[in-house]
Amino acid sequence: MYTCALSGQEVKKKDTQCDHIDPIISLDESENDWNGIVSRCLNTDNYQVVSKEAHKAKTGAENSKRFKGKKKL
């Protein structure tokens, strides 16, 4: 069993995912240069174990902020 870093719930291994604490693609686009993206992607201190359910919710919230006011293609 693993503890979800977002919800604190105990989760079976099959129901976990690895999440980047700081999103690889910055929410405000201020640090979306190549060095910033690679740094967030490869920095193991930026990883956390989360439940699939919590990861989906976190990603959805991040995408809402990231794409707020932008047209979908």
Backbone bond lengths (Angstrom), bond angles and torsions (degrees), N, CA, C in turn:
res aa  C-N    CA-C-N  psi(-1)  N-CA   C-N-CA  omega(-1)  CA-C   N-CA-C  phi
1 M - - - 1.455 - - 1.529 109.73 -
2 Y 1.323 114.67 147.34 1.457 122.31 179.26 1.528 108.46 -124.07
3 T 1.309 116.34 155.52 1.455 121.01 176.39 1.524 108.61 -101.77
4 C 1.320 116.30 124.24 1.464 121.62 177.74 1.529 108.67 -67.85
5 A 1.318 116.35 125.82 1.467 121.48 -179.07 1.530 112.35 -67.48
6 L 1.313 117.74 -19.95 1.468 120.73 -178.24 1.529 112.56 -92.99
7 S 1.328 116.27 -42.46 1.465 119.31 -175.55 1.523 113.73 -103.54
8 G 1.331 117.22 -19.51 1.456 121.13 -177.37 1.522 113.41 79.59
9 Q 1.326 116.94 1.77 1.457 121.14 -178.76 1.528 110.86 -79.98
10 E 1.334 115.47 150.26 1.456 121.48 173.76 1.529 108.11 -77.99
11 V 1.344 116.77 132.33 1.457 121.93 -174.10 1.524 109.19 -134.55
12 K 1.334 116.53 140.49 1.458 121.14 175.21 1.526 108.92 -68.62
13 K 1.331 115.83 151.24 1.469 121.16 -178.19 1.522 111.72 -52.88
14 K 1.326 117.45 -41.86 1.471 121.23 -177.23 1.531 112.56 -65.61
15 D 1.322 116.68 -15.69 1.468 121.45 -179.16 1.521 113.03 -106.33
16 T 1.342 116.50 20.51 1.464 120.69 -179.69 1.522 111.29 -113.27
17 Q 1.309 114.89 160.10 1.463 123.17 173.15 1.516 108.18 -142.71
18 C 1.322 115.46 159.80 1.456 121.57 175.49 1.527 107.83 -93.76
19 D 1.310 116.32 129.98 1.460 122.11 -177.54 1.520 109.53 -120.23
20 H 1.318 116.13 145.75 1.464 121.15 171.46 1.523 107.33 -85.42
21 I 1.307 117.01 122.45 1.461 121.60 -179.51 1.531 109.32 -58.60
22 D 1.316 116.70 -53.54 1.462 121.77 171.87 1.525 106.51 -94.34
23 P 1.327 118.24 121.95 1.464 120.48 -176.43 1.527 112.00 -55.21
24 I 1.326 115.58 144.60 1.462 120.49 178.72 1.526 109.74 -60.22
25 I 1.320 116.64 -44.83 1.464 121.68 176.20 1.525 106.89 -95.67
26 S 1.313 116.98 112.54 1.460 122.81 -176.13 1.528 111.15 -55.62
27 L 1.324 116.41 141.14 1.460 120.64 -179.37 1.522 112.18 -68.61
28 D 1.323 117.47 -31.81 1.462 119.59 -177.82 1.529 112.82 -101.18
29 E 1.325 116.50 4.28 1.462 124.00 176.57 1.527 113.74 64.49
30 S 1.334 117.81 9.85 1.460 119.59 -177.33 1.526 112.78 -77.77
31 E 1.317 117.16 -25.21 1.459 120.49 -176.73 1.522 111.20 -120.60
32 N 1.319 117.56 36.31 1.454 120.85 -177.00 1.523 112.86 -94.97
33 D 1.324 115.80 30.89 1.456 118.05 171.74 1.525 107.87 -82.39
34 W 1.310 116.46 166.77 1.460 121.88 -175.45 1.534 111.88 -55.79
35 N 1.321 118.53 -44.27 1.461 121.16 -178.03 1.527 111.70 -63.43
36 G 1.305 117.88 -41.34 1.459 121.24 179.33 1.520 112.08 -66.06
37 I 1.327 116.56 -42.59 1.462 121.17 179.69 1.525 110.66 -64.08
38 V 1.325 117.24 -47.41 1.464 120.93 -179.77 1.525 110.56 -63.77
39 S 1.304 117.22 -41.46 1.458 121.32 179.66 1.528 111.31 -59.80
40 R 1.333 117.54 -47.27 1.465 120.62 -179.94 1.521 111.69 -68.73
41 C 1.311 116.59 -32.49 1.461 121.10 -178.07 1.529 111.69 -70.87
42 L 1.323 117.80 -42.64 1.459 121.82 -171.05 1.525 114.55 -98.34
43 N 1.306 119.05 -9.41 1.458 122.45 -178.79 1.529 109.46 -76.23
44 T 1.339 116.86 108.42 1.473 120.15 -176.68 1.529 112.47 -66.61
45 D 1.324 118.88 -17.72 1.467 120.77 174.42 1.524 111.19 -71.55
46 N 1.328 116.13 -10.46 1.459 121.96 -178.93 1.536 111.77 -96.19
47 Y 1.335 117.87 8.65 1.461 121.96 -179.63 1.517 110.56 -100.84
48 Q 1.328 115.35 147.26 1.455 120.68 172.16 1.524 108.84 -146.97
49 V 1.326 116.01 150.78 1.457 121.67 177.15 1.522 107.86 -90.10
50 V 1.322 115.11 127.53 1.469 120.84 -179.07 1.526 109.61 -135.43
51 S 1.313 115.78 159.96 1.461 119.67 174.53 1.527 108.55 -72.68
52 K 1.320 115.89 154.22 1.470 120.22 177.98 1.527 110.58 -58.11
53 E 1.328 115.80 -40.33 1.465 121.11 -179.16 1.531 111.49 -63.66
54 A 1.334 116.38 -46.19 1.470 120.46 -179.76 1.532 110.67 -67.60
55 H 1.328 116.95 -36.74 1.465 121.02 179.45 1.523 110.76 -64.46
56 K 1.323 115.99 -42.87 1.467 120.10 178.82 1.529 110.70 -61.73
57 A 1.334 116.49 -42.26 1.469 120.61 179.64 1.528 111.11 -66.00
58 K 1.342 116.93 -43.42 1.465 120.76 -179.75 1.527 110.51 -63.96
59 T 1.326 116.62 -44.97 1.467 120.91 179.62 1.525 110.83 -62.70
60 G 1.327 117.31 -41.49 1.458 121.09 178.23 1.526 111.99 -61.58
61 A 1.326 116.25 -42.41 1.467 120.52 178.80 1.526 110.88 -65.84
62 E 1.338 116.31 -41.51 1.468 120.12 178.35 1.522 110.78 -63.73
63 N 1.327 117.02 -42.73 1.463 120.04 179.77 1.519 111.85 -65.94
64 S 1.323 117.19 -34.84 1.472 120.13 176.77 1.521 110.54 -61.55
65 K 1.331 116.60 -42.24 1.468 120.74 177.87 1.524 110.81 -69.29
66 R 1.313 115.37 -42.99 1.462 121.21 -175.05 1.525 111.32 -64.84
67 F 1.323 116.82 -39.25 1.463 119.86 -174.07 1.526 113.20 -105.17
68 K 1.338 117.21 11.48 1.464 120.44 179.47 1.515 110.38 -58.92
69 G 1.331 115.26 125.30 1.458 120.41 178.05 1.512 115.15 81.26
70 K 1.326 117.43 0.35 1.462 120.34 179.17 1.522 109.33 -100.16
71 K 1.320 116.29 143.98 1.449 121.18 179.24 1.519 109.75 -78.11
72 K 1.334 114.69 140.87 1.465 120.01 173.62 1.517 108.44 -83.34
73 L 1.304 115.63 141.65 1.465 119.76 178.93 1.501 111.02 -83.33
